[in-house]
Amino acid sequence: MLDLAKIKLIAQSYSPQELFAALVWQRRFNEFDGEEVITDLAKNSSLWASFMFTKPIFAPDENGLSFSGVIDTLLAMANYRPMPEN
């Protein structure tokens, strides 16, 4: 069951980028280690203004790119459950 008070507190306490970083932090698959990725991003913050884990999709917009895949990426990360080692 969802704890709405907890969700409200989290939403008010953290930026969308921090929430996304928390999802990335939890992920580990193949050679991808989310904790290492976020740690490296934090150590090298002078090299980036922000980050987004998605692939741009061509769309006929002003810049020729659309980030409509962000929702799909977030959903996949939120629903990911690691497979048992054996």
PDB file of N, CA, C and O in Angstrom:
ATOM      1  N   MET A   1       0.838  -1.184   0.000  1.00  0.00           N
ATOM      2  CA  MET A   1       0.000   0.000   0.000  1.00  0.00           C
ATOM      3  C   MET A   1       0.881   1.245   0.000  1.00  0.00           C
ATOM      4  O   MET A   1       1.928   1.276   0.647  1.00  0.00           O
ATOM      5  N   LEU A   2       0.455   2.251  -0.718  1.00  0.00           N
ATOM      6  CA  LEU A   2       1.223   3.484  -0.796  1.00  0.00           C
ATOM      7  C   LEU A   2       1.020   4.346   0.443  1.00  0.00           C
ATOM      8  O   LEU A   2      -0.102   4.549   0.907  1.00  0.00           O
ATOM      9  N   ASP A   3       2.121   4.842   0.957  1.00  0.00           N
ATOM     10  CA  ASP A   3       2.078   5.763   2.087  1.00  0.00           C
ATOM     11  C   ASP A   3       2.150   7.174   1.514  1.00  0.00           C
ATOM     12  O   ASP A   3       3.239   7.670   1.227  1.00  0.00           O
ATOM     13  N   LEU A   4       1.000   7.826   1.346  1.00  0.00           N
ATOM     14  CA  LEU A   4       0.946   9.133   0.690  1.00  0.00           C
ATOM     15  C   LEU A   4       1.736  10.197   1.434  1.00  0.00           C
ATOM     16  O   LEU A   4       2.335  11.070   0.807  1.00  0.00           O
ATOM     17  N   ALA A   5       1.746  10.139   2.746  1.00  0.00           N
ATOM     18  CA  ALA A   5       2.519  11.114   3.522  1.00  0.00           C
ATOM     19  C   ALA A   5       4.010  10.968   3.229  1.00  0.00           C
ATOM     20  O   ALA A   5       4.722  11.963   3.091  1.00  0.00           O
ATOM     21  N   LYS A   6       4.476   9.727   3.136  1.00  0.00           N
ATOM     22  CA  LYS A   6       5.882   9.478   2.828  1.00  0.00           C
ATOM     23  C   LYS A   6       6.206   9.939   1.402  1.00  0.00           C
ATOM     24  O   LYS A   6       7.246  10.556   1.172  1.00  0.00           O
ATOM     25  N   ILE A   7       5.335   9.647   0.467  1.00  0.00           N
ATOM     26  CA  ILE A   7       5.536  10.066  -0.925  1.00  0.00           C
ATOM     27  C   ILE A   7       5.588  11.592  -1.019  1.00  0.00           C
ATOM     28  O   ILE A   7       6.434  12.147  -1.719  1.00  0.00           O
ATOM     29  N   LYS A   8       4.686  12.260  -0.315  1.00  0.00           N
ATOM     30  CA  LYS A   8       4.671  13.726  -0.327  1.00  0.00           C
ATOM     31  C   LYS A   8       5.968  14.278   0.239  1.00  0.00           C
ATOM     32  O   LYS A   8       6.543  15.209  -0.323  1.00  0.00           O
ATOM     33  N   LEU A   9       6.430  13.716   1.339  1.00  0.00           N
ATOM     34  CA  LEU A   9       7.679  14.160   1.963  1.00  0.00           C
ATOM     35  C   LEU A   9       8.861  13.957   1.016  1.00  0.00           C
ATOM     36  O   LEU A   9       9.703  14.843   0.873  1.00  0.00           O
ATOM     37  N   ILE A  10       8.922  12.800   0.375  1.00  0.00           N
ATOM     38  CA  ILE A  10      10.002  12.523  -0.577  1.00  0.00           C
ATOM     39  C   ILE A  10       9.945  13.510  -1.740  1.00  0.00           C
ATOM     40  O   ILE A  10      10.966  14.073  -2.133  1.00  0.00           O
ATOM     41  N   ALA A  11       8.749  13.716  -2.287  1.00  0.00           N
ATOM     42  CA  ALA A  11       8.580  14.621  -3.431  1.00  0.00           C
ATOM     43  C   ALA A  11       8.974  16.058  -3.082  1.00  0.00           C
ATOM     44  O   ALA A  11       9.511  16.776  -3.926  1.00  0.00           O
ATOM     45  N   GLN A  12       8.711  16.473  -1.860  1.00  0.00           N
ATOM     46  CA  GLN A  12       9.051  17.830  -1.440  1.00  0.00           C
ATOM     47  C   GLN A  12      10.528  17.960  -1.064  1.00  0.00           C
ATOM     48  O   GLN A  12      11.081  19.060  -1.077  1.00  0.00           O
ATOM     49  N   SER A  13      11.160  16.843  -0.733  1.00  0.00           N
ATOM     50  CA  SER A  13      12.532  16.872  -0.233  1.00  0.00           C
ATOM     51  C   SER A  13      13.595  16.698  -1.311  1.00  0.00           C
ATOM     52  O   SER A  13      14.743  17.101  -1.125  1.00  0.00           O
ATOM     53  N   TYR A  14      13.215  16.098  -2.436  1.00  0.00           N
ATOM     54  CA  TYR A  14      14.215  15.742  -3.446  1.00  0.00           C
ATOM     55  C   TYR A  14      13.820  16.265  -4.815  1.00  0.00           C
ATOM     56  O   TYR A  14      12.640  16.337  -5.158  1.00  0.00           O
ATOM     57  N   SER A  15      14.843  16.630  -5.595  1.00  0.00           N
ATOM     58  CA  SER A  15      14.609  17.082  -6.969  1.00  0.00           C
ATOM     59  C   SER A  15      14.363  15.858  -7.857  1.00  0.00           C
ATOM     60  O   SER A  15      14.722  14.741  -7.482  1.00  0.00           O
ATOM     61  N   PRO A  16      13.757  16.059  -9.021  1.00  0.00           N
ATOM     62  CA  PRO A  16      13.585  14.934  -9.949  1.00  0.00           C
ATOM     63  C   PRO A  16      14.930  14.275 -10.292  1.00  0.00           C
ATOM     64  O   PRO A  16      14.997  13.054 -10.436  1.00  0.00           O
ATOM     65  N   GLN A  17      15.990  15.066 -10.424  1.00  0.00           N
ATOM     66  CA  GLN A  17      17.297  14.482 -10.736  1.00  0.00           C
ATOM     67  C   GLN A  17      17.790  13.602  -9.584  1.00  0.00           C
ATOM     68  O   GLN A  17      18.378  12.548  -9.827  1.00  0.00           O
ATOM     69  N   GLU A  18      17.561  14.012  -8.346  1.00  0.00           N
ATOM     70  CA  GLU A  18      17.963  13.191  -7.201  1.00  0.00           C
ATOM     71  C   GLU A  18      17.153  11.894  -7.154  1.00  0.00           C
ATOM     72  O   GLU A  18      17.699  10.833  -6.847  1.00  0.00           O
ATOM     73  N   LEU A  19      15.869  11.973  -7.454  1.00  0.00           N
ATOM     74  CA  LEU A  19      15.037  10.765  -7.481  1.00  0.00           C
ATOM     75  C   LEU A  19      15.495   9.814  -8.580  1.00  0.00           C
ATOM     76  O   LEU A  19      15.571   8.603  -8.369  1.00  0.00           O
ATOM     77  N   PHE A  20      15.801  10.366  -9.754  1.00  0.00           N
ATOM     78  CA  PHE A  20      16.295   9.555 -10.863  1.00  0.00           C
ATOM     79  C   PHE A  20      17.642   8.939 -10.503  1.00  0.00           C
ATOM     80  O   PHE A  20      17.888   7.771 -10.802  1.00  0.00           O
ATOM     81  N   ALA A  21      18.521   9.720  -9.860  1.00  0.00           N
ATOM     82  CA  ALA A  21      19.825   9.211  -9.437  1.00  0.00           C
ATOM     83  C   ALA A  21      19.660   8.060  -8.442  1.00  0.00           C
ATOM     84  O   ALA A  21      20.430   7.100  -8.471  1.00  0.00           O
ATOM     85  N   ALA A  22      18.671   8.152  -7.574  1.00  0.00           N
ATOM     86  CA  ALA A  22      18.414   7.072  -6.614  1.00  0.00           C
ATOM     87  C   ALA A  22      18.011   5.787  -7.335  1.00  0.00           C
ATOM     88  O   ALA A  22      18.421   4.699  -6.932  1.00  0.00           O
ATOM     89  N   LEU A  23      17.207   5.903  -8.400  1.00  0.00           N
ATOM     90  CA  LEU A  23      16.844   4.721  -9.188  1.00  0.00           C
ATOM     91  C   LEU A  23      18.071   4.130  -9.876  1.00  0.00           C
ATOM     92  O   LEU A  23      18.258   2.913  -9.890  1.00  0.00           O
ATOM     93  N   VAL A  24      18.909   5.001 -10.450  1.00  0.00           N
ATOM     94  CA  VAL A  24      20.124   4.521 -11.114  1.00  0.00           C
ATOM     95  C   VAL A  24      21.023   3.825 -10.091  1.00  0.00           C
ATOM     96  O   VAL A  24      21.578   2.763 -10.374  1.00  0.00           O
ATOM     97  N   TRP A  25      21.167   4.417  -8.907  1.00  0.00           N
ATOM     98  CA  TRP A  25      22.021   3.878  -7.830  1.00  0.00           C
ATOM     99  C   TRP A  25      21.658   2.422  -7.517  1.00  0.00           C
ATOM    100  O   TRP A  25      22.538   1.609  -7.232  1.00  0.00           O
ATOM    101  N   GLN A  26      20.374   2.099  -7.570  1.00  0.00           N
ATOM    102  CA  GLN A  26      19.901   0.761  -7.200  1.00  0.00           C
ATOM    103  C   GLN A  26      20.145  -0.291  -8.276  1.00  0.00           C
ATOM    104  O   GLN A  26      20.015  -1.483  -7.996  1.00  0.00           O
ATOM    105  N   ARG A  27      20.489   0.101  -9.476  1.00  0.00           N
ATOM    106  CA  ARG A  27      20.584  -0.834 -10.591  1.00  0.00           C
ATOM    107  C   ARG A  27      21.975  -1.400 -10.764  1.00  0.00           C
ATOM    108  O   ARG A  27      22.974  -0.685 -10.680  1.00  0.00           O
ATOM    109  N   ARG A  28      22.021  -2.700 -11.008  1.00  0.00           N
ATOM    110  CA  ARG A  28      23.266  -3.398 -11.310  1.00  0.00           C
ATOM    111  C   ARG A  28      22.924  -4.549 -12.242  1.00  0.00           C
ATOM    112  O   ARG A  28      22.148  -5.439 -11.893  1.00  0.00           O
ATOM    113  N   PHE A  29      23.512  -4.519 -13.429  1.00  0.00           N
ATOM    114  CA  PHE A  29      23.311  -5.606 -14.385  1.00  0.00           C
ATOM    115  C   PHE A  29      24.475  -5.615 -15.360  1.00  0.00           C
ATOM    116  O   PHE A  29      25.062  -4.570 -15.639  1.00  0.00           O
ATOM    117  N   ASN A  30      24.812  -6.796 -15.884  1.00  0.00           N
ATOM    118  CA  ASN A  30      25.971  -6.960 -16.760  1.00  0.00           C
ATOM    119  C   ASN A  30      27.160  -6.220 -16.145  1.00  0.00           C
ATOM    120  O   ASN A  30      27.572  -6.541 -15.029  1.00  0.00           O
ATOM    121  N   GLU A  31      27.707  -5.255 -16.841  1.00  0.00           N
ATOM    122  CA  GLU A  31      28.835  -4.475 -16.321  1.00  0.00           C
ATOM    123  C   GLU A  31      28.386  -3.126 -15.764  1.00  0.00           C
ATOM    124  O   GLU A  31      29.220  -2.305 -15.382  1.00  0.00           O
ATOM    125  N   PHE A  32      27.089  -2.896 -15.718  1.00  0.00           N
ATOM    126  CA  PHE A  32      26.564  -1.616 -15.229  1.00  0.00           C
ATOM    127  C   PHE A  32      26.441  -1.662 -13.710  1.00  0.00           C
ATOM    128  O   PHE A  32      25.795  -2.551 -13.156  1.00  0.00           O
ATOM    129  N   ASP A  33      27.064  -0.702 -13.048  1.00  0.00           N
ATOM    130  CA  ASP A  33      26.990  -0.580 -11.593  1.00  0.00           C
ATOM    131  C   ASP A  33      26.489   0.828 -11.282  1.00  0.00           C
ATOM    132  O   ASP A  33      27.250   1.793 -11.335  1.00  0.00           O
ATOM    133  N   GLY A  34      25.205   0.933 -10.957  1.00  0.00           N
ATOM    134  CA  GLY A  34      24.585   2.235 -10.732  1.00  0.00           C
ATOM    135  C   GLY A  34      25.252   3.056  -9.654  1.00  0.00           C
ATOM    136  O   GLY A  34      25.407   4.267  -9.806  1.00  0.00           O
ATOM    137  N   GLU A  35      25.648   2.421  -8.571  1.00  0.00           N
ATOM    138  CA  GLU A  35      26.315   3.152  -7.490  1.00  0.00           C
ATOM    139  C   GLU A  35      27.619   3.783  -7.998  1.00  0.00           C
ATOM    140  O   GLU A  35      27.925   4.929  -7.670  1.00  0.00           O
ATOM    141  N   GLU A  36      28.376   3.037  -8.790  1.00  0.00           N
ATOM    142  CA  GLU A  36      29.625   3.560  -9.343  1.00  0.00           C
ATOM    143  C   GLU A  36      29.354   4.712 -10.310  1.00  0.00           C
ATOM    144  O   GLU A  36      30.074   5.710 -10.307  1.00  0.00           O
ATOM    145  N   VAL A  37      28.316   4.574 -11.136  1.00  0.00           N
ATOM    146  CA  VAL A  37      27.982   5.630 -12.098  1.00  0.00           C
ATOM    147  C   VAL A  37      27.637   6.925 -11.378  1.00  0.00           C
ATOM    148  O   VAL A  37      28.165   7.983 -11.721  1.00  0.00           O
ATOM    149  N   ILE A  38      26.753   6.854 -10.380  1.00  0.00           N
ATOM    150  CA  ILE A  38      26.336   8.063  -9.663  1.00  0.00           C
ATOM    151  C   ILE A  38      27.497   8.651  -8.865  1.00  0.00           C
ATOM    152  O   ILE A  38      27.644   9.871  -8.795  1.00  0.00           O
ATOM    153  N   THR A  39      28.321   7.793  -8.262  1.00  0.00           N
ATOM    154  CA  THR A  39      29.493   8.272  -7.529  1.00  0.00           C
ATOM    155  C   THR A  39      30.441   9.007  -8.459  1.00  0.00           C
ATOM    156  O   THR A  39      30.946  10.076  -8.116  1.00  0.00           O
ATOM    157  N   ASP A  40      30.690   8.434  -9.649  1.00  0.00           N
ATOM    158  CA  ASP A  40      31.568   9.101 -10.620  1.00  0.00           C
ATOM    159  C   ASP A  40      30.965  10.416 -11.107  1.00  0.00           C
ATOM    160  O   ASP A  40      31.682  11.403 -11.269  1.00  0.00           O
ATOM    161  N   LEU A  41      29.658  10.437 -11.341  1.00  0.00           N
ATOM    162  CA  LEU A  41      29.012  11.689 -11.745  1.00  0.00           C
ATOM    163  C   LEU A  41      29.192  12.762 -10.667  1.00  0.00           C
ATOM    164  O   LEU A  41      29.493  13.914 -10.977  1.00  0.00           O
ATOM    165  N   ALA A  42      29.006  12.379  -9.408  1.00  0.00           N
ATOM    166  CA  ALA A  42      29.133  13.339  -8.306  1.00  0.00           C
ATOM    167  C   ALA A  42      30.563  13.856  -8.184  1.00  0.00           C
ATOM    168  O   ALA A  42      30.772  15.034  -7.892  1.00  0.00           O
ATOM    169  N   LYS A  43      31.541  12.991  -8.404  1.00  0.00           N
ATOM    170  CA  LYS A  43      32.948  13.390  -8.297  1.00  0.00           C
ATOM    171  C   LYS A  43      33.373  14.303  -9.438  1.00  0.00           C
ATOM    172  O   LYS A  43      34.335  15.059  -9.297  1.00  0.00           O
ATOM    173  N   ASN A  44      32.674  14.246 -10.561  1.00  0.00           N
ATOM    174  CA  ASN A  44      33.055  15.006 -11.749  1.00  0.00           C
ATOM    175  C   ASN A  44      31.957  15.964 -12.179  1.00  0.00           C
ATOM    176  O   ASN A  44      31.695  16.118 -13.372  1.00  0.00           O
ATOM    177  N   SER A  45      31.324  16.600 -11.225  1.00  0.00           N
ATOM    178  CA  SER A  45      30.185  17.472 -11.534  1.00  0.00           C
ATOM    179  C   SER A  45      30.560  18.672 -12.401  1.00  0.00           C
ATOM    180  O   SER A  45      29.693  19.273 -13.035  1.00  0.00           O
ATOM    181  N   SER A  46      31.847  19.025 -12.434  1.00  0.00           N
ATOM    182  CA  SER A  46      32.254  20.145 -13.287  1.00  0.00           C
ATOM    183  C   SER A  46      32.171  19.791 -14.770  1.00  0.00           C
ATOM    184  O   SER A  46      32.227  20.679 -15.621  1.00  0.00           O
ATOM    185  N   LEU A  47      32.039  18.523 -15.081  1.00  0.00           N
ATOM    186  CA  LEU A  47      31.995  18.070 -16.477  1.00  0.00           C
ATOM    187  C   LEU A  47      30.585  18.007 -17.046  1.00  0.00           C
ATOM    188  O   LEU A  47      30.415  17.745 -18.237  1.00  0.00           O
ATOM    189  N   TRP A  48      29.577  18.241 -16.226  1.00  0.00           N
ATOM    190  CA  TRP A  48      28.199  18.141 -16.707  1.00  0.00           C
ATOM    191  C   TRP A  48      27.300  19.131 -16.004  1.00  0.00           C
ATOM    192  O   TRP A  48      27.568  19.531 -14.870  1.00  0.00           O
ATOM    193  N   ALA A  49      26.239  19.526 -16.670  1.00  0.00           N
ATOM    194  CA  ALA A  49      25.248  20.428 -16.078  1.00  0.00           C
ATOM    195  C   ALA A  49      24.115  19.627 -15.463  1.00  0.00           C
ATOM    196  O   ALA A  49      23.570  20.012 -14.428  1.00  0.00           O
ATOM    197  N   SER A  50      23.754  18.513 -16.092  1.00  0.00           N
ATOM    198  CA  SER A  50      22.736  17.594 -15.589  1.00  0.00           C
ATOM    199  C   SER A  50      22.917  16.285 -16.331  1.00  0.00           C
ATOM    200  O   SER A  50      23.713  16.208 -17.267  1.00  0.00           O
ATOM    201  N   PHE A  51      22.198  15.265 -15.933  1.00  0.00           N
ATOM    202  CA  PHE A  51      22.286  14.005 -16.637  1.00  0.00           C
ATOM    203  C   PHE A  51      20.899  13.407 -16.810  1.00  0.00           C
ATOM    204  O   PHE A  51      19.979  13.677 -16.038  1.00  0.00           O
ATOM    205  N   MET A  52      20.779  12.590 -17.841  1.00  0.00           N
ATOM    206  CA  MET A  52      19.521  11.893 -18.100  1.00  0.00           C
ATOM    207  C   MET A  52      19.867  10.571 -18.772  1.00  0.00           C
ATOM    208  O   MET A  52      20.561  10.556 -19.789  1.00  0.00           O
ATOM    209  N   PHE A  53      19.394   9.470 -18.217  1.00  0.00           N
ATOM    210  CA  PHE A  53      19.655   8.167 -18.785  1.00  0.00           C
ATOM    211  C   PHE A  53      18.519   7.776 -19.712  1.00  0.00           C
ATOM    212  O   PHE A  53      17.552   7.134 -19.302  1.00  0.00           O
ATOM    213  N   THR A  54      18.651   8.168 -20.943  1.00  0.00           N
ATOM    214  CA  THR A  54      17.690   7.770 -21.969  1.00  0.00           C
ATOM    215  C   THR A  54      18.328   8.018 -23.313  1.00  0.00           C
ATOM    216  O   THR A  54      19.350   8.696 -23.410  1.00  0.00           O
ATOM    217  N   LYS A  55      17.740   7.482 -24.326  1.00  0.00           N
ATOM    218  CA  LYS A  55      18.254   7.752 -25.666  1.00  0.00           C
ATOM    219  C   LYS A  55      17.320   8.720 -26.356  1.00  0.00           C
ATOM    220  O   LYS A  55      16.102   8.545 -26.303  1.00  0.00           O
ATOM    221  N   PRO A  56      17.862   9.743 -27.005  1.00  0.00           N
ATOM    222  CA  PRO A  56      16.986  10.661 -27.735  1.00  0.00           C
ATOM    223  C   PRO A  56      16.374   9.946 -28.937  1.00  0.00           C
ATOM    224  O   PRO A  56      17.040   9.156 -29.606  1.00  0.00           O
ATOM    225  N   ILE A  57      15.118  10.228 -29.201  1.00  0.00           N
ATOM    226  CA  ILE A  57      14.380   9.634 -30.307  1.00  0.00           C
ATOM    227  C   ILE A  57      14.103  10.744 -31.318  1.00  0.00           C
ATOM    228  O   ILE A  57      13.665  11.832 -30.941  1.00  0.00           O
ATOM    229  N   PHE A  58      14.356  10.474 -32.602  1.00  0.00           N
ATOM    230  CA  PHE A  58      14.069  11.493 -33.606  1.00  0.00           C
ATOM    231  C   PHE A  58      12.584  11.799 -33.612  1.00  0.00           C
ATOM    232  O   PHE A  58      11.749  10.894 -33.594  1.00  0.00           O
ATOM    233  N   ALA A  59      12.275  13.048 -33.637  1.00  0.00           N
ATOM    234  CA  ALA A  59      10.884  13.498 -33.740  1.00  0.00           C
ATOM    235  C   ALA A  59      10.891  14.838 -34.448  1.00  0.00           C
ATOM    236  O   ALA A  59      11.862  15.588 -34.340  1.00  0.00           O
ATOM    237  N   PRO A  60       9.838  15.148 -35.162  1.00  0.00           N
ATOM    238  CA  PRO A  60       9.813  16.419 -35.888  1.00  0.00           C
ATOM    239  C   PRO A  60       9.538  17.607 -34.959  1.00  0.00           C
ATOM    240  O   PRO A  60       8.506  18.268 -35.073  1.00  0.00           O
ATOM    241  N   ASP A  61      10.460  17.863 -34.052  1.00  0.00           N
ATOM    242  CA  ASP A  61      10.315  19.041 -33.196  1.00  0.00           C
ATOM    243  C   ASP A  61      11.401  20.045 -33.556  1.00  0.00           C
ATOM    244  O   ASP A  61      12.204  19.802 -34.458  1.00  0.00           O
ATOM    245  N   GLU A  62      11.426  21.139 -32.875  1.00  0.00           N
ATOM    246  CA  GLU A  62      12.335  22.245 -33.195  1.00  0.00           C
ATOM    247  C   GLU A  62      13.810  21.821 -33.190  1.00  0.00           C
ATOM    248  O   GLU A  62      14.594  22.327 -33.993  1.00  0.00           O
ATOM    249  N   ASN A  63      14.200  20.900 -32.295  1.00  0.00           N
ATOM    250  CA  ASN A  63      15.590  20.460 -32.208  1.00  0.00           C
ATOM    251  C   ASN A  63      15.844  19.128 -32.904  1.00  0.00           C
ATOM    252  O   ASN A  63      16.985  18.673 -32.979  1.00  0.00           O
ATOM    253  N   GLY A  64      14.784  18.502 -33.414  1.00  0.00           N
ATOM    254  CA  GLY A  64      14.934  17.217 -34.067  1.00  0.00           C
ATOM    255  C   GLY A  64      15.061  16.054 -33.108  1.00  0.00           C
ATOM    256  O   GLY A  64      15.294  14.923 -33.535  1.00  0.00           O
ATOM    257  N   LEU A  65      14.914  16.310 -31.828  1.00  0.00           N
ATOM    258  CA  LEU A  65      15.018  15.248 -30.832  1.00  0.00           C
ATOM    259  C   LEU A  65      13.845  15.310 -29.869  1.00  0.00           C
ATOM    260  O   LEU A  65      13.295  16.377 -29.597  1.00  0.00           O
ATOM    261  N   SER A  66      13.481  14.162 -29.369  1.00  0.00           N
ATOM    262  CA  SER A  66      12.424  14.097 -28.371  1.00  0.00           C
ATOM    263  C   SER A  66      12.877  13.151 -27.271  1.00  0.00           C
ATOM    264  O   SER A  66      13.493  12.122 -27.552  1.00  0.00           O
ATOM    265  N   PHE A  67      12.587  13.479 -26.055  1.00  0.00           N
ATOM    266  CA  PHE A  67      12.970  12.618 -24.943  1.00  0.00           C
ATOM    267  C   PHE A  67      11.767  11.857 -24.407  1.00  0.00           C
ATOM    268  O   PHE A  67      11.614  11.679 -23.198  1.00  0.00           O
ATOM    269  N   SER A  68      10.921  11.416 -25.318  1.00  0.00           N
ATOM    270  CA  SER A  68       9.731  10.685 -24.894  1.00  0.00           C
ATOM    271  C   SER A  68      10.087   9.343 -24.267  1.00  0.00           C
ATOM    272  O   SER A  68       9.258   8.745 -23.581  1.00  0.00           O
ATOM    273  N   GLY A  69      11.301   8.864 -24.490  1.00  0.00           N
ATOM    274  CA  GLY A  69      11.722   7.602 -23.893  1.00  0.00           C
ATOM    275  C   GLY A  69      12.019   7.695 -22.410  1.00  0.00           C
ATOM    276  O   GLY A  69      12.255   6.671 -21.768  1.00  0.00           O
ATOM    277  N   VAL A  70      12.014   8.901 -21.846  1.00  0.00           N
ATOM    278  CA  VAL A  70      12.334   9.068 -20.426  1.00  0.00           C
ATOM    279  C   VAL A  70      11.354   8.289 -19.551  1.00  0.00           C
ATOM    280  O   VAL A  70      11.763   7.601 -18.616  1.00  0.00           O
ATOM    281  N   ILE A  71      10.079   8.396 -19.850  1.00  0.00           N
ATOM    282  CA  ILE A  71       9.067   7.699 -19.042  1.00  0.00           C
ATOM    283  C   ILE A  71       9.280   6.193 -19.112  1.00  0.00           C
ATOM    284  O   ILE A  71       9.235   5.505 -18.093  1.00  0.00           O
ATOM    285  N   ASP A  72       9.516   5.678 -20.329  1.00  0.00           N
ATOM    286  CA  ASP A  72       9.768   4.244 -20.475  1.00  0.00           C
ATOM    287  C   ASP A  72      11.003   3.819 -19.687  1.00  0.00           C
ATOM    288  O   ASP A  72      11.003   2.767 -19.047  1.00  0.00           O
ATOM    289  N   THR A  73      12.052   4.631 -19.732  1.00  0.00           N
ATOM    290  CA  THR A  73      13.277   4.325 -18.994  1.00  0.00           C
ATOM    291  C   THR A  73      13.021   4.322 -17.493  1.00  0.00           C
ATOM    292  O   THR A  73      13.451   3.408 -16.790  1.00  0.00           O
ATOM    293  N   LEU A  74      12.322   5.343 -16.998  1.00  0.00           N
ATOM    294  CA  LEU A  74      12.013   5.411 -15.564  1.00  0.00           C
ATOM    295  C   LEU A  74      11.174   4.214 -15.120  1.00  0.00           C
ATOM    296  O   LEU A  74      11.441   3.620 -14.076  1.00  0.00           O
ATOM    297  N   LEU A  75      10.168   3.863 -15.905  1.00  0.00           N
ATOM    298  CA  LEU A  75       9.324   2.721 -15.556  1.00  0.00           C
ATOM    299  C   LEU A  75      10.121   1.425 -15.537  1.00  0.00           C
ATOM    300  O   LEU A  75       9.961   0.605 -14.633  1.00  0.00           O
ATOM    301  N   ALA A  76      10.973   1.242 -16.527  1.00  0.00           N
ATOM    302  CA  ALA A  76      11.781   0.025 -16.571  1.00  0.00           C
ATOM    303  C   ALA A  76      12.709  -0.052 -15.360  1.00  0.00           C
ATOM    304  O   ALA A  76      12.874  -1.119 -14.769  1.00  0.00           O
ATOM    305  N   MET A  77      13.314   1.079 -14.990  1.00  0.00           N
ATOM    306  CA  MET A  77      14.214   1.080 -13.837  1.00  0.00           C
ATOM    307  C   MET A  77      13.451   0.855 -12.535  1.00  0.00           C
ATOM    308  O   MET A  77      13.916   0.131 -11.655  1.00  0.00           O
ATOM    309  N   ALA A  78      12.294   1.468 -12.416  1.00  0.00           N
ATOM    310  CA  ALA A  78      11.511   1.326 -11.183  1.00  0.00           C
ATOM    311  C   ALA A  78      10.991  -0.093 -11.012  1.00  0.00           C
ATOM    312  O   ALA A  78      10.839  -0.565  -9.885  1.00  0.00           O
ATOM    313  N   ASN A  79      10.716  -0.781 -12.120  1.00  0.00           N
ATOM    314  CA  ASN A  79      10.151  -2.123 -12.050  1.00  0.00           C
ATOM    315  C   ASN A  79      11.184  -3.225 -12.122  1.00  0.00           C
ATOM    316  O   ASN A  79      10.839  -4.401 -11.997  1.00  0.00           O
ATOM    317  N   TYR A  80      12.446  -2.871 -12.322  1.00  0.00           N
ATOM    318  CA  TYR A  80      13.503  -3.869 -12.460  1.00  0.00           C
ATOM    319  C   TYR A  80      13.706  -4.610 -11.145  1.00  0.00           C
ATOM    320  O   TYR A  80      13.790  -3.995 -10.081  1.00  0.00           O
ATOM    321  N   ARG A  81      13.782  -5.909 -11.226  1.00  0.00           N
ATOM    322  CA  ARG A  81      14.111  -6.739 -10.064  1.00  0.00           C
ATOM    323  C   ARG A  81      15.254  -7.640 -10.463  1.00  0.00           C
ATOM    324  O   ARG A  81      15.129  -8.382 -11.436  1.00  0.00           O
ATOM    325  N   PRO A  82      16.372  -7.605  -9.745  1.00  0.00           N
ATOM    326  CA  PRO A  82      17.512  -8.435 -10.132  1.00  0.00           C
ATOM    327  C   PRO A  82      17.182  -9.933 -10.077  1.00  0.00           C
ATOM    328  O   PRO A  82      16.414 -10.389  -9.230  1.00  0.00           O
ATOM    329  N   MET A  83      17.774 -10.664 -10.988  1.00  0.00           N
ATOM    330  CA  MET A  83      17.585 -12.106 -11.024  1.00  0.00           C
ATOM    331  C   MET A  83      18.483 -12.738  -9.941  1.00  0.00           C
ATOM    332  O   MET A  83      19.571 -12.234  -9.663  1.00  0.00           O
ATOM    333  N   PRO A  84      18.024 -13.828  -9.342  1.00  0.00           N
ATOM    334  CA  PRO A  84      18.887 -14.512  -8.372  1.00  0.00           C
ATOM    335  C   PRO A  84      20.159 -14.994  -9.054  1.00  0.00           C
ATOM    336  O   PRO A  84      20.147 -15.302 -10.246  1.00  0.00           O
ATOM    337  N   GLU A  85      21.251 -15.060  -8.308  1.00  0.00           N
ATOM    338  CA  GLU A  85      22.532 -15.469  -8.885  1.00  0.00           C
ATOM    339  C   GLU A  85      22.537 -16.913  -9.356  1.00  0.00           C
ATOM    340  O   GLU A  85      23.311 -17.259 -10.247  1.00  0.00           O
ATOM    341  N   ASN A  86      21.687 -17.774  -8.779  1.00  0.00           N
ATOM    342  CA  ASN A  86      21.672 -19.180  -9.205  1.00  0.00           C
ATOM    343  C   ASN A  86      20.353 -19.569  -9.808  1.00  0.00           C
ATOM    344  O   ASN A  86      20.176 -20.717 -10.216  1.00  0.00           O
TER     345      ASN A  86
END
